[in-house]
Amino acid sequence: MSFRPFTPPRILSTSDSWTNVLESRLGIDLRALAAFRIGLGLVLLIDLLTLRLPGLRTFYTD
């Protein structure tokens, strides 16, 4: 049996920045973000055309 000396856990060095660590943990795929934005835009357009547009004449005319 070989004896290994205790080594403390590695602490972030100055070359590792917190932004790199956070980006790797909390980053989002740009394709997923683009798909979300397209989907949200479609939902807003459908809402505008089906729910909001029919009442336009009622609320904005005399």
ABEGO torsion letter per residue (X at the ends): XBBBBBBBBBBBBAABBAAAAAAAAABBBAAAAAAAAAAAAAAAAAAAAAAAAAAAAAAABX
